[in-house]
Amino acid sequence: MSQQHPVRSNASPPSRPDASMSLLTNVMDHSLDDGYVEAAARRSAGNGKGLPKTLRAKLGLAAGLVLAAAVVTVGAVQAQISAPALAKERQELIDRIDAETSAVDKLQDNVDTLREDVGARQRQALERHGGQRGQLVSLLAGATEVHGPGVKLVVNDAKGTGGSGDGPRESSGFSDTGRVRDRDLQRVVNGLWESGAEAIAVNGQRLTSLSAIRAAGDAILVDNKPLVPPYTLLAVGDGQRLATTFQDSADGQYLHVLQENYGVRASISAQNEVRLPAAPSLIVRYAKPEAGGAGSSANDTGKGTS
């Protein structure tokens, strides 16, 4: 009986069912990169030498606070160092302003003194060379103070009108804002002249034959000096007659229309005594030598306000 040798099989072992998904299997088996795994192992082997996450966060916050405090401290130190210099510069500027203000005040006082001196010399010249005519010229030109019976006329903006924001006071006609315009004041002044006024002042500003009433934006100017309402007009003349004549005149009726239609406030009353100052300065426009060369006479009179 012959002995049979065992038959060897060369067949390979059966493959895994998921062999075709080896890439996906590898990703699942090694979801964490090997480098991260090794680093985690080293931290674990450090026996607690690594800092916990919360502690690291606290240390970072503390470092940030220290840095902010350092910045604030440096800024405060710099401000403290520069403060004396700024205070010194500020004081120097204040001193310069005070000095310049004092200088301007002195110059203004000097101008006022010289203006009064010039006015006095001109009045003396008029009286010395003109006699009675010189007094009349001085009166009409506003070169002398005057007093006597007259009227007091007060003109004011309508109630509720503000000091600004209602438009400029220049106007060629009536105003629907209730504000007194330069042309309104011109008509009132000329109406007083025509009604028999011998001298007129507005808010203490004496009017002369060269006076002008103008507007500059929000202000009314009389001889380039700004006035604010209410406008008080004092006129020398026959008080009661002057008041009645003015109210019956065309300019008085004009003022009445402003009162009735636009709320402008006005009141007029006869006065037993009114005092008007002299004009700030008197300018002699024309002069000619008298017969025999004794001196000169001035000619600069007239009425009317533009």
FIKEMAR-660180 format. One record per residue: residue number from 1; chain; z, y, x of N, C-alpha, C in turn. Coordinates in steps of 0.02 Angstrom, whole numbers, plus 50000, padded with zeros to 5 digits. Example, Ala and Ser with C-alpha at 12.3 -4.5 7.8 and 13.67 -1.06 7.14 Angstrom:
# residues 2
n|chain|nzz|nyy|nxx|cazz|cayy|caxx|czz|cyy|cxx
1|A|50390|49716|50660|50390|49775|50615|50390|49835|50660
2|A|50354|49888|50642|50357|49947|50684|50394|50002|50645
# end
This chain:
# residues 306
n|chain|nzz|nyy|nxx|cazz|cayy|caxx|czz|cyy|cxx
1|A|50000|49941|50043|50000|50000|50000|50000|50061|50045
2|A|49952|50099|50031|49946|50156|50077|49993|50213|50056
3|A|50017|50244|50105|50064|50301|50093|50024|50365|50085
4|A|50040|50401|50031|50005|50465|50017|50046|50524|50041
5|A|50012|50565|50076|50044|50627|50101|50048|50679|50047
6|A|50102|50714|50048|50109|50766|49995|50054|50819|50002
7|A|50032|50839|49947|49977|50889|49945|50006|50960|49947
8|A|49984|50994|49997|50007|51065|50004|49962|51111|49964
9|A|49995|51156|49932|49957|51204|49891|49956|51271|49926
10|A|49898|51297|49933|49890|51363|49964|49891|51421|49913
11|A|49908|51406|49853|49908|51460|49801|49966|51509|49813
12|A|49952|51574|49807|50003|51627|49818|50048|51632|49758
13|A|50110|51655|49770|50157|51661|49713|50130|51711|49662
14|A|50148|51703|49602|50122|51748|49549|50147|51821|49560
15|A|50104|51869|49547|50121|51941|49557|50165|51965|49500
16|A|50200|52020|49515|50244|52050|49465|50203|52079|49407
17|A|50231|52074|49350|50192|52102|49293|50178|52176|49300
18|A|50223|52214|49335|50213|52286|49341|50182|52306|49408
19|A|50147|52256|49439|50118|52271|49504|50067|52326|49500
20|A|50032|52330|49445|49981|52382|49439|50012|52451|49430
21|A|50077|52455|49419|50111|52520|49410|50158|52534|49468
22|A|50137|52515|49529|50180|52522|49587|50199|52594|49601
23|A|50153|52641|49592|50167|52712|49605|50221|52738|49558
24|A|50214|52721|49494|50264|52743|49446|50331|52710|49459
25|A|50329|52647|49479|50391|52612|49494|50426|52643|49554
26|A|50386|52662|49605|50415|52693|49664|50448|52759|49647
27|A|50415|52799|49604|50444|52863|49584|50510|52852|49547
28|A|50513|52803|49504|50574|52790|49467|50629|52765|49513
29|A|50611|52722|49561|50662|52694|49605|50687|52746|49655
30|A|50644|52794|49671|50663|52845|49721|50654|52914|49689
31|A|50692|52926|49638|50687|52991|49603|50711|53049|49645
32|A|50755|53039|49691|50781|53090|49736|50751|53080|49804
33|A|50727|53135|49833|50696|53131|49899|50746|53103|49948
34|A|50721|53065|49995|50765|53033|50044|50803|53084|50085
35|A|50772|53141|50100|50807|53192|50139|50868|53218|50102
36|A|50860|53229|50036|50917|53252|49996|50972|53199|49994
37|A|50951|53136|49989|51001|53082|49989|51040|53081|50054
38|A|51005|53090|50110|51039|53088|50175|51086|53149|50182
39|A|51064|53206|50159|51107|53265|50163|51170|53257|50121
40|A|51162|53228|50061|51220|53215|50019|51268|53166|50052
41|A|51239|53117|50086|51281|53068|50120|51320|53101|50176
42|A|51287|53148|50213|51321|53180|50268|51378|53224|50241
43|A|51367|53259|50186|51421|53300|50159|51479|53257|50136
44|A|51463|53200|50108|51517|53155|50086|51555|53128|50146
45|A|51520|53119|50201|51552|53092|50261|51591|53145|50298
46|A|51585|53208|50277|51619|53262|50313|51692|53267|50296
47|A|51717|53224|50252|51788|53224|50234|51812|53292|50208
48|A|51771|53321|50164|51795|53383|50132|51783|53446|50173
49|A|51743|53440|50228|51730|53500|50268|51684|53548|50233
50|A|51638|53526|50189|51594|53570|50150|51634|53609|50098
51|A|51615|53675|50085|51650|53716|50038|51627|53702|49967
52|A|51672|53699|49921|51652|53689|49851|51608|53748|49828
53|A|51569|53736|49777|51522|53786|49752|51559|53847|49724
54|A|51612|53836|49686|51650|53893|49658|51681|53936|49712
55|A|51705|53903|49766|51734|53941|49820|51682|53983|49856
56|A|51622|53954|49866|51569|53992|49897|51550|54052|49855
57|A|51549|54044|49789|51532|54100|49745|51585|54155|49750
58|A|51648|54136|49752|51701|54186|49759|51697|54223|49825
59|A|51681|54185|49879|51675|54217|49944|51616|54266|49945
60|A|51561|54247|49913|51503|54293|49909|51520|54356|49870
61|A|51556|54347|49815|51576|54406|49775|51623|54451|49815
62|A|51669|54421|49851|51715|54461|49892|51677|54499|49946
63|A|51629|54465|49977|51589|54499|50028|51551|54559|49999
64|A|51523|54549|49938|51488|54604|49906|51533|54663|49891
65|A|51594|54648|49867|51642|54702|49852|51662|54739|49916
66|A|51672|54701|49970|51690|54733|50033|51634|54779|50056
67|A|51571|54757|50049|51515|54798|50069|51510|54861|50026
68|A|51520|54854|49960|51518|54914|49916|51574|54963|49933
69|A|51634|54936|49947|51689|54979|49966|51675|55015|50031
70|A|51642|54981|50076|51625|55013|50140|51575|55070|50129
71|A|51526|55058|50086|51476|55111|50072|51510|55172|50041
72|A|51554|55159|49991|51588|55214|49958|51632|55252|50007
73|A|51666|55216|50050|51710|55248|50099|51671|55292|50146
74|A|51614|55266|50170|51572|55305|50216|51546|55368|50181
75|A|51526|55361|50117|51503|55420|50081|51557|55472|50071
76|A|51618|55448|50055|51673|55495|50046|51690|55531|50111
77|A|51688|55494|50166|51702|55525|50231|51650|55577|50248
78|A|51586|55561|50235|51533|55610|50249|51540|55672|50205
79|A|51557|55661|50141|51567|55718|50096|51625|55762|50118
80|A|51679|55729|50140|51736|55767|50163|51720|55807|50226
81|A|51678|55777|50269|51659|55812|50330|51615|55872|50315
82|A|51567|55864|50266|51520|55918|50250|51549|55969|50202
83|A|51604|55954|50168|51633|55999|50118|51650|56068|50148
84|A|51684|56071|50205|51699|56138|50232|51637|56180|50246
85|A|51584|56147|50271|51523|56184|50285|51492|56212|50221
86|A|51490|56171|50168|51463|56194|50104|51505|56250|50075
87|A|51571|56243|50079|51615|56296|50053|51605|56361|50092
88|A|51595|56355|50157|51583|56415|50197|51518|56449|50178
89|A|51465|56409|50169|51401|56437|50149|51406|56470|50081
90|A|51441|56438|50035|51449|56466|49967|51487|56533|49970
91|A|51540|56535|50009|51578|56597|50015|51537|56653|50047
92|A|51497|56635|50096|51453|56685|50128|51404|56712|50077
93|A|51376|56669|50035|51329|56691|49984|51363|56737|49934
94|A|51424|56719|49914|51462|56762|49867|51476|56830|49898
95|A|51495|56830|49962|51508|56893|49996|51446|56936|50000
96|A|51388|56906|50012|51326|56944|50016|51309|56974|49947
97|A|51319|56934|49895|51305|56959|49827|51351|57018|49811
98|A|51415|57011|49827|51463|57065|49814|51444|57128|49853
99|A|51423|57118|49915|51405|57176|49957|51343|57211|49929
100|A|51293|57172|49910|51232|57201|49883|51245|57235|49816
101|A|51288|57205|49775|51305|57235|49711|51340|57302|49721
102|A|51386|57304|49768|51419|57368|49783|51370|57420|49808
103|A|51323|57399|49850|51273|57446|49875|51230|57473|49819
104|A|51210|57429|49772|51170|57451|49715|51210|57500|49672
105|A|51274|57485|49661|51316|57530|49621|51321|57599|49653
106|A|51329|57600|49719|51333|57664|49754|51268|57703|49747
107|A|51212|57667|49755|51147|57701|49748|51138|57728|49678
108|A|51159|57689|49627|51152|57712|49558|51195|57773|49546
109|A|51256|57774|49573|51299|57833|49566|51267|57893|49600
110|A|51236|57881|49658|51203|57936|49693|51144|57963|49652
111|A|51106|57917|49622|51049|57938|49579|51074|57978|49520
112|A|51127|57955|49488|51154|57992|49430|51178|58061|49450
113|A|51211|58065|49508|51235|58131|49532|51177|58178|49546
114|A|51126|58153|49580|51068|58194|49595|51031|58215|49531
115|A|51027|58169|49482|50993|58185|49420|51030|58241|49383
116|A|51097|58236|49382|51136|58289|49350|51128|58356|49386
117|A|51126|58353|49452|51118|58414|49491|51049|58445|49477
118|A|50997|58404|49476|50930|58430|49462|50926|58461|49392
119|A|50956|58426|49343|50955|58452|49275|50992|58519|49270
120|A|51049|58524|49304|51087|58587|49302|51048|58643|49335
121|A|51014|58630|49391|50975|58681|49424|50916|58704|49381
122|A|50885|58656|49347|50829|58674|49304|50852|58716|49244
123|A|50909|58699|49216|50934|58738|49160|50952|58809|49183
124|A|50981|58814|49242|50997|58881|49268|50934|58922|49280
125|A|50882|58888|49305|50819|58923|49317|50788|58948|49252
126|A|50792|58905|49201|50765|58925|49136|50803|58985|49107
127|A|50868|58983|49112|50908|59037|49084|50900|59101|49125
128|A|50894|59094|49190|50890|59154|49233|50823|59189|49227
129|A|50770|59152|49223|50704|59181|49223|50674|59189|49153
130|A|50702|59153|49105|50672|59156|49039|50712|59195|48988
131|A|50773|59212|49003|50814|59249|48955|50823|59209|48891
132|A|50815|59242|48835|50822|59208|48770|50771|59153|48762
133|A|50711|59166|48788|50660|59113|48784|50681|59052|48824
134|A|50716|59064|48879|50740|59008|48919|50788|58964|48881
135|A|50833|58994|48841|50879|58955|48800|50841|58914|48749
136|A|50789|58945|48719|50749|58909|48670|50712|58851|48702
137|A|50684|58863|48760|50649|58810|48796|50697|58753|48814
138|A|50757|58772|48837|50807|58721|48854|50825|58679|48793
139|A|50832|58713|48735|50851|58678|48674|50796|58630|48653
140|A|50734|58655|48652|50679|58612|48629|50664|58556|48678
141|A|50676|58568|48741|50663|58517|48792|50721|58468|48800
142|A|50776|58481|48766|50833|58435|48771|50872|58444|48834
143|A|50868|58501|48865|50901|58512|48930|50974|58532|48922
144|A|50995|58549|48862|51065|58570|48852|51096|58530|48796
145|A|51161|58523|48799|51197|58491|48744|51196|58537|48683
146|A|51193|58506|48624|51193|58545|48562|51243|58514|48514
147|A|51269|58556|48469|51314|58532|48417|51307|58578|48357
148|A|51325|58551|48300|51320|58589|48238|51311|58542|48179
149|A|51301|58570|48119|51291|58527|48061|51227|58487|48067
150|A|51224|58432|48031|51164|58390|48035|51171|58329|47992
151|A|51134|58277|48009|51135|58215|47971|51145|58156|48018
152|A|51171|58103|47990|51178|58040|48025|51139|57987|47987
153|A|51089|57958|48019|51047|57907|47989|51054|57842|48029
154|A|51075|57789|47995|51085|57724|48028|51033|57676|48000
155|A|50993|57646|48044|50942|57598|48025|50957|57533|48061
156|A|50956|57477|48023|50975|57413|48052|50929|57359|48026
157|A|50925|57303|48065|50886|57246|48042|50916|57217|47978
158|A|50876|57178|47942|50901|57145|47882|50953|57093|47901
159|A|50996|57078|47854|51048|57028|47866|51015|56959|47878
160|A|51046|56923|47925|51021|56855|47939|50968|56852|47991
161|A|50944|56908|48016|50894|56906|48069|50929|56898|48136
162|A|50904|56852|48177|50936|56839|48241|50914|56890|48293
163|A|50949|56886|48350|50932|56932|48405|50868|56914|48440
164|A|50843|56851|48430|50781|56830|48461|50751|56775|48419
165|A|50690|56760|48434|50657|56706|48398|50621|56728|48336
166|A|50624|56792|48316|50590|56816|48257|50527|56855|48276
167|A|50504|56846|48336|50443|56880|48356|50458|56947|48390
168|A|50409|56973|48425|50418|57038|48460|50423|57095|48410
169|A|50448|57152|48434|50456|57210|48390|50393|57253|48388
170|A|50342|57236|48428|50279|57273|48422|50245|57253|48357
171|A|50220|57301|48320|50186|57286|48258|50146|57346|48237
172|A|50089|57333|48206|50046|57387|48182|50057|57399|48108
173|A|50100|57362|48075|50111|57370|48004|50180|57349|47985
174|A|50189|57334|47920|50255|57313|47897|50274|57247|47927
175|A|50338|57234|47929|50364|57171|47956|50392|57129|47900
176|A|50374|57066|47900|50402|57022|47850|50461|56983|47876
177|A|50486|57001|47936|50544|56966|47964|50609|57005|47953
178|A|50605|57065|47926|50665|57105|47916|50691|57139|47978
179|A|50651|57143|48030|50672|57175|48092|50640|57244|48097
180|A|50679|57292|48121|50654|57359|48131|50606|57358|48191
181|A|50547|57385|48182|50497|57386|48234|50493|57455|48267
182|A|50459|57458|48324|50453|57522|48359|50417|57573|48316
183|A|50366|57553|48280|50329|57600|48237|50373|57624|48179
184|A|50417|57581|48155|50463|57603|48103|50507|57660|48129
185|A|50535|57650|48189|50579|57701|48217|50541|57765|48233
186|A|50479|57758|48255|50438|57817|48268|50429|57859|48204
187|A|50413|57825|48149|50402|57862|48087|50466|57895|48062
188|A|50522|57862|48070|50585|57891|48049|50600|57954|48090
189|A|50591|57950|48156|50605|58008|48199|50558|58065|48184
190|A|50494|58051|48178|50447|58105|48162|50460|58135|48093
191|A|50484|58092|48046|50502|58118|47980|50560|58167|47983
192|A|50608|58153|48028|50664|58200|48037|50641|58265|48068
193|A|50596|58260|48118|50569|58322|48147|50536|58365|48093
194|A|50493|58333|48054|50455|58369|48003|50500|58396|47948
195|A|50557|58365|47938|50603|58388|47885|50647|58445|47907
196|A|50642|58466|47970|50679|58525|47993|50732|58511|48046
197|A|50734|58452|48076|50783|58438|48128|50769|58480|48190
198|A|50821|58506|48220|50815|58548|48280|50824|58507|48343
199|A|50860|58453|48339|50871|58409|48397|50890|58340|48370
200|A|50869|58288|48405|50880|58219|48382|50901|58176|48441
201|A|50947|58129|48428|50966|58079|48478|50968|58011|48443
202|A|50948|57959|48478|50949|57891|48452|50995|57849|48496
203|A|51048|57825|48466|51098|57786|48504|51120|57823|48567
204|A|51130|57889|48559|51153|57930|48616|51099|57950|48664
205|A|51036|57930|48651|50980|57947|48695|50944|58008|48666
206|A|50951|58065|48700|50922|58127|48675|50845|58124|48679
207|A|50814|58145|48625|50741|58146|48624|50716|58214|48645
208|A|50662|58215|48683|50630|58276|48706|50557|58276|48684
209|A|50522|58328|48704|50451|58332|48687|50410|58279|48722
210|A|50440|58247|48774|50404|58196|48812|50430|58126|48797
211|A|50475|58119|48749|50505|58054|48734|50453|58008|48703
212|A|50462|57944|48717|50418|57893|48688|50461|57836|48663
213|A|50443|57810|48606|50476|57751|48577|50426|57694|48579
214|A|50443|57643|48616|50398|57587|48626|50438|57522|48618
215|A|50401|57467|48615|50434|57401|48611|50412|57360|48671
216|A|50458|57321|48696|50443|57274|48751|50473|57207|48731
217|A|50432|57166|48700|50456|57101|48678|50507|57108|48623
218|A|50569|57091|48638|50621|57088|48588|50661|57153|48583
219|A|50646|57201|48626|50686|57263|48628|50644|57323|48611
220|A|50677|57375|48584|50646|57440|48574|50669|57486|48630
221|A|50621|57519|48661|50636|57563|48718|50629|57636|48696
222|A|50678|57676|48713|50674|57748|48705|50677|57779|48774
223|A|50622|57809|48795|50616|57834|48864|50632|57779|48914
224|A|50604|57720|48900|50610|57662|48945|50681|57634|48949
225|A|50724|57654|48904|50792|57625|48902|50798|57581|48840
226|A|50816|57517|48850|50819|57472|48792|50878|57489|48746
227|A|50865|57486|48682|50916|57497|48631|50924|57435|48589
228|A|50983|57426|48560|50996|57369|48517|51017|57395|48448
229|A|51000|57359|48395|51021|57381|48328|51096|57373|48320
230|A|51126|57413|48275|51094|57463|48232|51075|57526|48270
231|A|51022|57559|48246|50998|57620|48277|51028|57680|48240
232|A|51069|57718|48275|51103|57776|48246|51067|57840|48268
233|A|51038|57874|48220|51002|57936|48235|51045|57995|48212
234|A|51058|58041|48258|51093|58103|48243|51044|58160|48250
235|A|51042|58202|48199|50996|58259|48199|51034|58322|48182
236|A|51022|58375|48220|51053|58440|48207|51009|58479|48159
237|A|51038|58508|48108|51001|58548|48060|51045|58561|47999
238|A|51014|58590|47947|51049|58601|47884|51061|58533|47852
239|A|51123|58508|47857|51138|58439|47841|51111|58414|47774
240|A|51135|58443|47719|51116|58418|47653|51042|58429|47640
241|A|51017|58487|47658|50946|58501|47648|50903|58455|47690
242|A|50923|58443|47751|50885|58399|47796|50884|58328|47768
243|A|50940|58303|47743|50943|58236|47715|50898|58230|47654
244|A|50901|58279|47609|50861|58277|47548|50786|58281|47564
245|A|50769|58327|47608|50698|58335|47626|50670|58272|47658
246|A|50710|58242|47701|50685|58181|47733|50674|58125|47682
247|A|50722|58114|47637|50715|58060|47589|50655|58071|47542
248|A|50636|58133|47530|50579|58147|47486|50513|58146|47524
249|A|50516|58144|47590|50454|58146|47630|50420|58078|47630
250|A|50359|58077|47656|50321|58015|47660|50356|57964|47705
251|A|50385|57987|47760|50420|57942|47805|50485|57917|47775
252|A|50518|57959|47736|50578|57936|47700|50561|57882|47649
253|A|50504|57890|47614|50482|57840|47567|50461|57776|47603
254|A|50433|57783|47662|50416|57725|47703|50479|57684|47718
255|A|50532|57719|47738|50595|57685|47752|50623|57653|47689
256|A|50614|57684|47633|50638|57656|47569|50601|57591|47553
257|A|50536|57589|47568|50497|57527|47557|50523|57471|47601
258|A|50539|57488|47663|50568|57437|47708|50633|57409|47681
259|A|50673|57452|47651|50736|57430|47622|50724|57384|47562
260|A|50681|57406|47517|50671|57369|47454|50635|57303|47464
261|A|50585|57302|47507|50542|57243|47512|50559|57197|47570
262|A|50591|57222|47621|50601|57181|47681|50674|57176|47702
263|A|50719|57206|47663|50791|57198|47677|50816|57240|47734
264|A|50776|57285|47762|50800|57329|47816|50855|57374|47787
265|A|50910|57379|47824|50967|57418|47801|50964|57489|47829
266|A|50978|57538|47787|50977|57608|47808|51025|57648|47765
267|A|51056|57698|47796|51100|57744|47761|51096|57812|47794
268|A|51098|57865|47753|51093|57932|47779|51148|57974|47747
269|A|51179|58017|47786|51232|58059|47760|51233|58125|47797
270|A|51250|58179|47761|51257|58245|47792|51322|58247|47831
271|A|51321|58282|47888|51379|58287|47931|51394|58361|47944
272|A|51458|58378|47944|51478|58447|47959|51469|58463|48034
273|A|51476|58413|48075|51472|58424|48147|51443|58362|48181
274|A|51390|58370|48217|51363|58317|48260|51354|58345|48330
275|A|51362|58303|48379|51354|58324|48449|51302|58280|48482
276|A|51255|58312|48515|51201|58277|48550|51205|58293|48624
277|A|51201|58243|48666|51203|58255|48739|51137|58285|48763
278|A|51139|58311|48823|51077|58333|48854|51036|58274|48875
279|A|50972|58284|48881|50928|58230|48905|50946|58213|48977
280|A|50940|58149|48996|50959|58130|49064|50924|58169|49119
281|A|50861|58185|49108|50825|58224|49159|50772|58266|49125
282|A|50758|58323|49154|50708|58369|49128|50654|58377|49181
283|A|50594|58360|49163|50538|58365|49209|50497|58427|49192
284|A|50491|58473|49239|50450|58533|49229|50379|58516|49249
285|A|50333|58519|49200|50264|58500|49212|50223|58559|49238
286|A|50235|58617|49211|50195|58675|49229|50240|58733|49250
287|A|50220|58770|49300|50258|58828|49323|50210|58880|49350
288|A|50225|58942|49339|50183|58996|49365|50228|59054|49386
289|A|50210|59091|49437|50251|59147|49460|50252|59203|49409
290|A|50309|59236|49402|50315|59293|49357|50283|59355|49388
291|A|50275|59405|49346|50246|59468|49371|50291|59496|49425
292|A|50262|59514|49481|50301|59542|49536|50329|59489|49581
293|A|50316|59424|49566|50338|59370|49611|50411|59358|49611
294|A|50446|59378|49557|50519|59370|49556|50540|59298|49549
295|A|50497|59257|49522|50516|59187|49513|50463|59150|49476
296|A|50481|59099|49441|50433|59059|49404|50462|59043|49337
297|A|50418|59030|49290|50440|59010|49223|50410|58943|49207
298|A|50447|58902|49170|50424|58835|49153|50396|58835|49083
299|A|50346|58794|49072|50317|58787|49006|50307|58713|48993
300|A|50351|58685|48953|50347|58614|48937|50385|58601|48873
301|A|50361|58625|48818|50398|58619|48756|50356|58585|48704
302|A|50386|58572|48647|50350|58541|48591|50392|58487|48560
303|A|50369|58462|48505|50405|58409|48469|50357|58352|48455
304|A|50387|58299|48431|50347|58241|48413|50363|58183|48457
305|A|50363|58125|48428|50379|58064|48465|50323|58014|48455
306|A|50302|57985|48510|50248|57937|48506|50274|57868|48522
# end
